[in-house]
Amino acid sequence: IKMAGDSRFPDVDTDGSEKNEEAEIVVNVGGVRQVFYGGNLNQYPETRLAELINCLSGGYDSIFSLCDDYDPGKREFYFDRDPDAFKCIIDVYYFGEIHMKKGICPICFKNEMEFWKVDLKFLDDCCKTHLSEKKEELEEIARRVQLILDDLGVDASESRWKKCQKYIWKFLEKPESSYPARVITVLSFLFILISSIVMCVGTIPDLQVVDAEGNRMEHPTLDSIETACIGWFTVEYVLRLISSPNKLHFALSFMNIVDVLAILPFYVSLTLTHLGAKLMELSNVQQAVQALRIMRIARIFKLARHSSGLQTLTYALKRSFKELGLLLMYLAVGIFVFSALGYTMEQSHPETLFKSIPQSFWWAIITMTTVGYGDIYPKTTLGKLNAAISFLCGVIAIALPIHPIINNFVRYYNKQRVLETAAKHELELMELNSAEGKAASSKSELEDLAREGKQGPFYSSRLKVSHSDTFIHLLSEEKHYRTRLQSCK
């Protein structure tokens, strides 16, 4: 490639028998003029630049089917495209691969490659990764927009039960759909908190009562509150299951499994209390009931349904399995090594607390995690030196994988906020596009008022209301208006 100074073209006869290998073409892309030789372009004859070499013999129809404008005097082809992306794309003719510069939108760059008819296989693998990530983001935006549109749309062909089912689903699953739905979400959140508090308060001995057999049990008032909370959770789960569009997916969802685990122990313990005594000993029934009541702690995980922060944390942990595995591996190796060393070094002391290597595991765990309960500690000089090295290594082992885990959390949290903003922006653009007729009429009224020269207070108020509307008609023209989803496909 060389910058076009003096444009030199070989002669072309009336039959268009120009030698392509010696041909030169001048291309002006966004104000940047460049000269290309046919020998380089013909390596990829299906690309747009290679087709320009043969288009001169086909007349102006052939020329303007490939470019935006053409100057026969300078014999220069004009393209209203991104010059920065074009500089990257032309590398394929000389290096056989394309690298995308930083700051260029991957989807827009893909569109540029499609315009210049360059296959995506020439894009380097590192750039394909950015492109796939951007495609996933756009698909997520499209999915969110489609969900919102589905909620707003009403299908007249649906039966009354289907409409009622959809309304209940929106009412319970989408708090942003209406004010009553937000109230229900807040109530569900409060019931979860109340139930968790009752579970904790019920273990205080001063608030417990003694039954006829001398066994301590929860206060009847707390038991009634617990029953009311379980009733709310049960009704909520049943309604959500009935109104779910995909019941199998609903039943196998992790959060819904948590809901079942939070509800089921109450009914199982109730069944065992009233019917189990006839089938087994009373002591066994009470033990089974106590074990099931412990499972009530699962309901605290129901808070994740109403907390985007907990959902983000869960996703970050899922994406950080590799880092968490490294953390556990570092700690496991350190625990084994330092517990064995501690046991060996402490054997010479008559009052040693290190009775065996497995018992020393506990000391290594609380030392490397810098907890240090003090129930087991070294008494020899070498043992103390070993302990100092162990907690220093523990701090390093814990600190190394933490940074990637935090990055995963921050990246996903920021991504979710960006996607929510982008989805709202798409809806706003769609609303603007749907207001085409109203915007056009507002513009014509404003122009009529301007011609008549009406400068009174009425005109002033109309101007303030319609000022932004005068620009909406541009969004309605297909050649000018494109939403982000349309321009990135």
HELIX and SHEET records of a PDB file:
HELIX    1   1 ASN A   20  GLU A   22  5                                   3    
HELIX    2   2 GLY A   38  LEU A   41  1                                   4    
HELIX    3   3 ARG A   48  CYS A   55  1                                   8    
HELIX    4   4 LEU A   56  GLY A   58  5                                   3    
HELIX    5   5 GLY A   59  PHE A   64  1                                   6    
HELIX    6   6 PRO A   83  ILE A   89  1                                   7    
HELIX    7   7 VAL A   92  PHE A   95  1                                   4    
HELIX    8   8 PRO A  106  PHE A  115  1                                  10    
HELIX    9   9 LEU A  120  PHE A  122  5                                   3    
HELIX   10  10 ASP A  125  LEU A  152  1                                  28    
HELIX   11  11 ARG A  160  GLU A  173  1                                  14    
HELIX   12  12 PRO A  175  SER A  177  5                                   3    
HELIX   13  13 TYR A  179  VAL A  201  1                                  23    
HELIX   14  14 PRO A  205  LEU A  207  5                                   3    
HELIX   15  15 PRO A  220  SER A  243  1                                  24    
HELIX   16  16 LYS A  247  LEU A  252  1                                   6    
HELIX   17  17 PHE A  254  LEU A  275  1                                  22    
HELIX   18  18 GLY A  276  LYS A  278  5                                   3    
HELIX   19  19 LEU A  282  ILE A  294  1                                  13    
HELIX   20  20 MET A  295  ARG A  305  5                                  11    
HELIX   21  21 SER A  308  ARG A  319  1                                  12    
HELIX   22  22 PHE A  321  GLU A  346  1                                  26    
HELIX   23  23 ILE A  357  MET A  368  1                                  12    
HELIX   24  24 THR A  381  SER A  434  1                                  54    
HELIX   25  25 GLU A  436  GLU A  452  1                                  17    
HELIX   26  26 PRO A  457  SER A  466  1                                  10    
HELIX   27  27 SER A  468  PHE A  471  5                                   4    
HELIX   28  28 ILE A  472  SER A  476  1                                   5    
HELIX   29  29 ARG A  484  SER A  487  1                                   4    
SHEET    1   A 5 LYS A   2  MET A   3  0                                        
SHEET    2   A 5 VAL A  32  TYR A  37 -1                                        
SHEET    3   A 5 GLU A  24  VAL A  29 -1                                        
SHEET    4   A 5 GLU A  76  PHE A  79  1                                        
SHEET    5   A 5 ASP A  69  ASP A  71 -1                                        
SHEET    1   B 2 VAL A 209  VAL A 210  0                                        
SHEET    2   B 2 ARG A 216  MET A 217 -1                                        
END                                                                             
